[in-house]
Amino acid sequence: MTENVLKKTKTLALVSFGHMISHWYVGMIMVLLPYLKKDFSLSFTEVALIMSLRFLAGAVGNASSGFIGDLVGKRVLILVLTAVGLSICWSLVGFAQVYLVLLLVLPVAHMFAGFWHAPAMSILSEAYPERKGFALGVHGAAASLGQSLSPFVMGFLIAYVGWRAATRANVAPAALLAVLLAVFLPRFGTFGSRKKTGAEFLALLKREILKHKTLFVIVLVSALRTMAQTGLETFLAIFLAGKMDLNPVWVGFYVSILGVSSTFPQPIMGWLSDVIGRKFILWMSLTISGLLMVALTFAQPGLQLTVVLVALGFFIYSLRPVIFALALDVTPPEVGASTISYIFTWNLSLSALSPIVGGFLADSRGIEFALYLLAFLSLTAAFLVTMLRPARQTCEPSL
C-alpha cells in the first residue's frame, strides 16, 4: 500500500469517525426530547421550537464552514473547532435549569455540528474523485452508526441515572474527537489551504452554484428529504413514548433500530449510485419512504414496528451520500465545500418548518398527522427527482 493510499485511508477513517461522533449527539437529542418535555412542562409546539431553532442554527454552521473552507482553506481547523464546540455546549445542556437555556444552547450545539459537513465531505470528494459515492457512503454510514448507538446507550442511562447525568457523561466523545483530529488527521493535497481573491470566489459561486438549474432541483429534493427526516427525528420518540406508551429502554431501542438499519446501506447505496446512476436510487427510495411513514402510524410494537423502522432507516437515511455525490458530479471541485454548504443551508433552513408545522398538527389533530406531513414531503421529493437532468450521464434506468 503506497503512502498516498495510506493517507487517504487514514483520512477516510478519521473523518468518518468524526462524523459518527457529531451524529452521536443527534441520536441523543431524539431520546432526550420526551424527558425534556416532561421535566420542563413543554407543549409539543415548544419542543418543536427547540428543533426548529436547531435546524436554523445548523444552516448557519453549514453555510459558513463551506464558504470559508473554499475561500481560505483551514478545513482541518474547522473540524477541530466543531468537536470543541460540541463538548462545551453539551456540558451546558446537562446543567440547564430553565427552558430558555435549552432554547439557546441546543441550537448553538447544532451550529457547531453544522461546521462539520462541508469541509469533511469536500475533503473526501477530493481524496476519492472516482469513488465519491462510496466514500461519502462510508462517511454517512459512520454518522448513522453513531446516531443509532447513542439512543440505545442514552435510553439505558436515562432509565438508571436520569437524563442530566446521562448528558454530562456524553461530553467525553467530542473532547476525544478534538484531540484525535488535531494530532492525527493528515494534511495533504489542497486540504490545508486554497486561497482565492474575494472577487474570483464570488464570480465562481455565481456561475457554478447560484445559476445552476440542475443543482437547484437537487437542492429542492435534498431539502424535502431532510425535512421528512428531521421531522421523524423530532416526533418519533414522542410518538413511541406517548402514543405507544413505551418505557425509555424500548424508546431508545426502537430509535436505535432506525439508525442501525441506515448504517450499512449507505456505502452500498453510494456504490450503486456510482455504478447504475443516482436518479433511480433517489426516486425509488423516496417513494418507498413516503409510504413507510404512513405505515408507521398503523404499526404495532414488536415485529411490525421493527420492520417499518428498519425499512425507513434503509431507504430515507441512506440517501444523503447519493444526493451530495450527484451535486458534486455537476459542480467543479473548486466550489466543492461551497456546494455542500449551499445544499445544507437550504436543507436546514427549510427543515425548521417541518417540526413547527408538524407540532401544530400534533397539538390540533394528533401526532399521526405530523407523520402524514412527513410522508407528503418524501413523496413530493420523489416526484421532483423525475425532473432531474444530470450534466454527467450515467447508466440511468428509466423511471
C-alpha positions as CSV (number, residue, x, y, z in Angstrom):
1,M,0.0,0.0,0.0
2,T,1.5,3.3,-1.1
3,E,2.0,6.3,1.2
4,N,-0.7,8.2,-0.6
5,V,-3.2,5.4,-0.2
6,L,-2.4,5.1,3.5
7,K,-3.0,8.8,3.9
8,K,-6.3,8.6,2.1
9,T,-7.4,5.6,4.1
10,K,-6.4,7.4,7.4
11,T,-8.3,10.5,6.3
12,L,-11.4,8.4,5.5
13,A,-11.2,6.7,8.8
14,L,-10.7,9.8,10.9
15,V,-13.2,12.0,9.1
16,S,-15.8,9.2,9.2
17,F,-15.2,8.7,12.9
18,G,-15.7,12.4,13.5
19,H,-19.0,12.3,11.6
20,M,-20.0,9.4,13.8
21,I,-19.4,11.5,16.9
22,S,-21.2,14.5,15.6
23,H,-24.3,12.4,14.9
24,W,-24.0,10.7,18.3
25,Y,-25.5,13.9,19.7
26,V,-28.3,13.9,17.1
27,G,-29.3,10.5,18.4
28,M,-29.1,11.8,22.0
29,I,-31.5,14.6,21.4
30,M,-34.0,12.3,19.8
31,V,-34.2,10.3,23.0
32,L,-33.9,13.3,25.4
33,L,-36.9,15.1,24.0
34,P,-39.7,13.2,25.8
35,Y,-37.9,13.8,29.2
36,L,-37.1,17.4,28.5
37,K,-40.8,17.9,27.6
38,K,-41.8,16.3,30.9
39,D,-39.3,18.0,33.2
40,F,-39.7,21.4,31.7
41,S,-43.5,21.0,31.2
42,L,-43.3,21.8,27.5
43,S,-46.0,21.6,24.8
44,F,-45.4,19.8,21.5
45,T,-45.0,23.2,19.9
46,E,-42.4,24.3,22.5
47,V,-40.4,21.1,21.8
48,A,-40.7,21.7,18.1
49,L,-39.4,25.3,18.5
50,I,-36.2,23.9,20.0
51,M,-35.8,21.7,17.0
52,S,-36.6,24.4,14.5
53,L,-34.1,26.7,16.0
54,R,-31.5,23.9,15.9
55,F,-32.0,23.5,12.2
56,L,-31.7,27.2,11.5
57,A,-28.5,27.4,13.6
58,G,-27.3,24.3,11.7
59,A,-27.9,26.1,8.5
60,V,-25.7,29.0,9.7
61,G,-22.9,26.5,10.6
62,N,-23.1,24.6,7.3
63,A,-23.1,27.7,5.2
64,S,-20.2,29.4,6.9
65,S,-17.9,26.4,7.1
66,G,-18.1,25.6,3.4
67,F,-17.6,29.1,2.0
68,I,-14.7,29.7,4.5
69,G,-13.2,26.4,3.6
70,D,-13.2,27.1,-0.1
71,L,-12.1,30.7,0.3
72,V,-9.2,30.4,2.7
73,G,-8.7,26.7,3.4
74,K,-8.1,25.6,7.1
75,R,-10.5,22.7,6.8
76,V,-8.9,20.7,9.5
77,L,-9.1,23.6,11.9
78,I,-12.8,23.9,11.2
79,L,-13.3,20.2,12.1
80,V,-11.3,20.6,15.4
81,L,-13.4,23.6,16.3
82,T,-16.6,21.6,15.7
83,A,-15.5,19.0,18.2
84,V,-14.6,21.6,20.9
85,G,-17.8,23.4,20.5
86,L,-19.9,20.3,20.8
87,S,-18.2,19.3,24.0
88,I,-18.8,22.7,25.6
89,C,-22.4,23.0,24.5
90,W,-23.5,19.6,25.7
91,S,-21.9,20.1,29.1
92,L,-24.1,23.2,29.5
93,V,-27.3,21.2,28.5
94,G,-26.7,18.8,31.4
95,F,-26.8,21.7,33.8
96,A,-29.8,23.6,32.3
97,Q,-32.5,24.6,34.7
98,V,-34.9,26.6,32.5
99,Y,-36.4,26.2,29.1
100,L,-34.6,29.4,27.8
101,V,-31.2,27.7,28.3
102,L,-32.3,24.8,26.2
103,L,-33.6,27.2,23.6
104,L,-30.2,28.9,23.3
105,V,-27.6,26.1,23.9
106,L,-29.1,23.3,21.8
107,P,-29.2,25.4,18.6
108,V,-25.6,26.6,19.2
109,A,-24.6,22.9,19.6
110,H,-26.2,22.1,16.3
111,M,-24.5,25.1,14.7
112,F,-21.1,23.6,15.7
113,A,-22.2,20.2,14.3
114,G,-23.1,22.0,11.1
115,F,-19.5,23.1,10.7
116,W,-18.6,19.5,10.1
117,H,-20.2,18.5,6.8
118,A,-18.8,20.9,4.1
119,P,-15.1,20.6,4.9
120,A,-15.3,16.9,5.7
121,M,-17.3,15.9,2.6
122,S,-15.2,18.1,0.3
123,I,-12.0,16.5,1.6
124,L,-13.4,13.0,0.9
125,S,-14.6,14.0,-2.5
126,E,-11.1,15.2,-3.5
127,A,-9.5,12.2,-1.9
128,Y,-11.8,9.8,-3.8
129,P,-12.7,11.6,-7.1
130,E,-13.9,8.4,-8.9
131,R,-15.5,6.8,-5.9
132,K,-17.1,9.7,-4.2
133,G,-20.4,8.0,-3.8
134,F,-18.7,5.1,-1.9
135,A,-16.5,7.5,0.2
136,L,-19.5,9.7,1.2
137,G,-21.4,6.5,1.8
138,V,-18.8,5.3,4.4
139,H,-18.9,8.8,5.9
140,G,-22.7,8.7,6.1
141,A,-22.7,5.2,7.5
142,A,-20.4,6.3,10.3
143,A,-22.9,9.0,11.2
144,S,-25.8,6.5,11.2
145,L,-23.8,4.2,13.4
146,G,-23.3,7.0,16.0
147,Q,-26.9,8.1,15.7
148,S,-28.1,4.6,16.2
149,L,-25.8,3.7,19.1
150,S,-26.4,6.8,21.2
151,P,-30.2,6.4,21.7
152,F,-29.6,2.9,22.9
153,V,-26.9,4.0,25.3
154,M,-28.9,7.0,26.4
155,G,-32.1,5.0,26.9
156,F,-30.3,2.8,29.5
157,L,-28.5,5.7,31.1
158,I,-31.7,7.8,31.4
159,A,-33.6,4.8,32.9
160,Y,-30.9,4.3,35.6
161,V,-29.2,7.7,36.3
162,G,-31.6,10.3,34.8
163,W,-31.2,12.5,31.7
164,R,-28.9,15.0,33.3
165,A,-26.2,12.6,34.4
166,A,-26.5,10.8,31.1
167,T,-26.0,14.0,29.2
168,R,-23.0,15.1,31.2
169,A,-21.3,11.7,30.7
170,N,-21.6,12.1,26.9
171,V,-19.4,15.2,26.8
172,A,-16.3,12.9,26.5
173,P,-16.8,11.7,22.9
174,A,-16.5,15.2,21.4
175,A,-13.5,16.1,23.6
176,L,-11.7,12.9,22.4
177,L,-12.5,13.7,18.8
178,A,-10.9,17.1,19.1
179,V,-7.7,15.6,20.2
180,L,-7.6,12.9,17.6
181,L,-8.3,15.4,14.7
182,A,-5.7,17.9,15.9
183,V,-3.0,15.2,16.3
184,F,-3.6,12.6,13.6
185,L,-5.7,13.9,10.7
186,P,-3.3,14.1,7.6
187,R,-2.7,17.4,5.8
188,F,-2.0,16.9,2.1
189,G,-3.1,18.0,-1.3
190,T,-5.5,21.0,-1.3
191,F,-7.0,20.1,2.0
192,G,-5.0,22.5,4.1
193,S,-5.4,25.8,2.2
194,R,-6.9,27.1,-1.0
195,K,-6.8,30.9,-1.1
196,K,-8.7,33.0,-3.7
197,T,-9.4,36.6,-4.1
198,G,-12.9,37.7,-3.0
199,A,-13.9,38.7,-6.5
200,E,-12.7,35.5,-8.1
201,F,-14.5,33.4,-5.5
202,L,-17.8,35.3,-5.8
203,A,-17.7,35.0,-9.6
204,L,-17.2,31.3,-9.3
205,L,-20.0,30.9,-6.8
206,K,-22.4,32.9,-9.1
207,R,-21.5,30.9,-12.2
208,E,-21.2,27.4,-10.8
209,I,-23.8,27.4,-7.9
210,L,-26.3,30.2,-7.9
211,K,-27.2,30.0,-11.6
212,H,-27.0,26.2,-11.9
213,K,-30.6,24.9,-12.7
214,T,-29.9,21.2,-12.2
215,L,-28.2,21.9,-8.8
216,F,-31.3,23.9,-7.7
217,V,-33.6,20.9,-8.4
218,I,-31.1,18.7,-6.5
219,V,-31.3,21.2,-3.6
220,L,-35.1,21.0,-3.5
221,V,-35.0,17.2,-3.5
222,S,-32.4,17.3,-0.7
223,A,-34.4,19.8,1.3
224,L,-37.7,17.9,1.2
225,R,-35.9,14.7,2.1
226,T,-34.2,16.4,5.0
227,M,-37.5,18.0,6.2
228,A,-39.0,14.5,6.3
229,Q,-36.0,13.0,8.1
230,T,-35.7,15.8,10.7
231,G,-39.5,15.7,11.3
232,L,-39.1,12.0,12.0
233,E,-36.3,12.7,14.4
234,T,-38.5,15.2,16.2
235,F,-41.6,13.2,16.6
236,L,-40.6,9.5,16.6
237,A,-39.5,9.2,20.2
238,I,-42.5,11.3,21.3
239,F,-44.8,9.1,19.3
240,L,-43.3,5.9,20.8
241,A,-43.3,7.2,24.4
242,G,-46.7,8.9,24.2
243,K,-49.0,7.2,21.7
244,M,-47.5,3.7,22.2
245,D,-46.7,4.3,25.9
246,L,-43.3,2.6,25.8
247,N,-40.7,3.0,28.5
248,P,-37.3,4.7,28.0
249,V,-35.4,1.5,27.2
250,W,-37.8,0.5,24.5
251,V,-38.0,4.1,23.1
252,G,-34.2,4.0,22.9
253,F,-34.2,0.6,21.3
254,Y,-36.7,1.5,18.5
255,V,-34.9,4.8,17.8
256,S,-31.6,2.9,17.6
257,I,-33.2,0.4,15.1
258,L,-33.9,3.4,12.8
259,G,-30.2,4.4,12.9
260,V,-28.7,0.9,12.7
261,S,-30.7,0.0,9.7
262,S,-29.3,3.1,7.9
263,T,-25.7,2.4,8.6
264,F,-24.7,-0.4,6.2
265,P,-26.9,0.6,3.3
266,Q,-25.1,4.0,2.8
267,P,-21.9,2.7,1.3
268,I,-24.0,0.2,-0.7
269,M,-26.3,2.9,-2.0
270,G,-23.3,5.2,-2.7
271,W,-21.6,2.4,-4.6
272,L,-24.8,1.6,-6.6
273,S,-25.2,5.2,-7.5
274,D,-21.6,5.2,-8.8
275,V,-22.4,2.2,-11.0
276,I,-26.1,2.3,-12.1
277,G,-26.9,6.0,-11.6
278,R,-28.1,8.3,-8.8
279,K,-31.5,9.3,-10.1
280,F,-33.1,5.8,-10.0
281,I,-31.8,5.2,-6.5
282,L,-33.3,8.5,-5.3
283,W,-36.7,8.1,-6.9
284,M,-37.2,4.5,-5.6
285,S,-36.0,5.2,-2.1
286,L,-38.0,8.5,-1.6
287,T,-41.2,6.8,-2.9
288,I,-40.9,3.9,-0.5
289,S,-40.0,6.2,2.4
290,G,-43.2,8.2,2.0
291,L,-45.3,5.0,2.0
292,L,-43.5,3.7,5.1
293,M,-44.1,6.9,7.1
294,V,-47.9,6.3,6.6
295,A,-47.4,2.7,7.6
296,L,-45.7,3.8,10.8
297,T,-48.9,5.2,12.2
298,F,-50.6,1.8,11.9
299,A,-47.7,-0.4,13.1
300,Q,-47.9,-2.3,16.4
301,P,-45.0,-2.6,18.8
302,G,-42.9,-5.7,18.1
303,L,-42.3,-7.2,14.6
304,Q,-44.5,-4.7,12.7
305,L,-42.9,-1.6,14.2
306,T,-39.4,-3.1,13.8
307,V,-39.9,-3.9,10.1
308,V,-41.2,-0.4,9.4
309,L,-38.3,1.3,11.2
310,V,-35.7,-1.0,9.6
311,A,-37.1,-0.2,6.1
312,L,-37.3,3.5,6.9
313,G,-33.7,3.6,8.0
314,F,-32.6,1.7,5.0
315,F,-34.3,4.0,2.5
316,I,-34.6,7.6,3.7
317,Y,-31.4,7.8,5.8
318,S,-29.2,6.2,3.2
319,L,-29.8,8.9,0.5
320,R,-27.6,11.7,1.7
321,P,-24.4,10.4,0.2
322,V,-26.2,9.8,-3.1
323,I,-27.6,13.4,-3.2
324,F,-24.3,15.0,-2.3
325,A,-22.4,12.8,-4.8
326,L,-24.9,13.9,-7.5
327,A,-24.4,17.6,-6.6
328,L,-20.6,17.2,-6.6
329,D,-20.9,15.5,-10.0
330,V,-22.4,18.6,-11.6
331,T,-20.2,21.2,-9.9
332,P,-16.4,21.7,-10.1
333,P,-14.0,20.8,-7.2
334,E,-13.1,24.5,-6.7
335,V,-16.5,25.0,-5.1
336,G,-16.9,21.5,-3.6
337,A,-17.3,22.7,0.0
338,S,-19.5,25.6,-1.0
339,T,-21.7,23.2,-2.9
340,I,-22.1,21.2,0.3
341,S,-22.8,24.3,2.3
342,Y,-25.3,25.6,-0.2
343,I,-27.3,22.3,0.0
344,F,-27.1,22.1,3.8
345,T,-28.2,25.7,4.1
346,W,-31.4,25.0,2.2
347,N,-31.8,21.7,4.0
348,L,-31.7,23.1,7.5
349,S,-33.4,26.4,6.8
350,L,-36.4,24.6,5.3
351,S,-36.2,21.8,7.9
352,A,-37.0,24.5,10.5
353,L,-40.6,24.4,9.1
354,S,-41.4,20.7,9.4
355,P,-41.2,20.5,13.3
356,I,-43.2,23.7,13.7
357,V,-45.9,22.6,11.2
358,G,-45.8,19.1,12.5
359,G,-46.0,20.3,16.1
360,F,-49.1,22.4,15.3
361,L,-50.7,19.4,13.6
362,A,-49.8,17.1,16.5
363,D,-51.4,19.6,19.0
364,S,-54.5,20.2,17.0
365,R,-55.2,16.9,15.2
366,G,-53.0,14.3,16.8
367,I,-49.4,13.2,16.3
368,E,-50.3,10.9,13.4
369,F,-50.9,13.9,11.2
370,A,-47.4,15.1,11.8
371,L,-46.2,11.8,10.3
372,Y,-48.6,12.2,7.4
373,L,-46.9,15.5,6.7
374,L,-43.5,13.8,6.5
375,A,-44.9,11.2,4.1
376,F,-46.1,14.0,1.8
377,L,-42.7,15.7,1.8
378,S,-40.9,12.5,0.9
379,L,-43.3,11.7,-2.0
380,T,-43.0,15.3,-3.3
381,A,-39.2,14.9,-3.4
382,A,-39.6,11.6,-5.3
383,F,-41.7,13.5,-7.9
384,L,-39.0,16.2,-8.3
385,V,-36.4,13.5,-8.9
386,T,-38.1,12.7,-12.2
387,M,-37.3,16.3,-13.4
388,L,-33.6,15.9,-12.9
389,R,-31.3,16.0,-15.9
390,P,-27.8,15.5,-14.6
391,A,-25.0,17.0,-16.5
392,R,-22.9,13.9,-16.4
393,Q,-24.8,11.0,-17.8
394,T,-24.5,7.6,-16.1
395,C,-26.4,4.4,-16.6
396,E,-29.8,5.7,-15.5
397,P,-32.6,3.2,-15.6
398,S,-35.8,4.8,-16.9
399,L,-38.5,5.6,-14.3
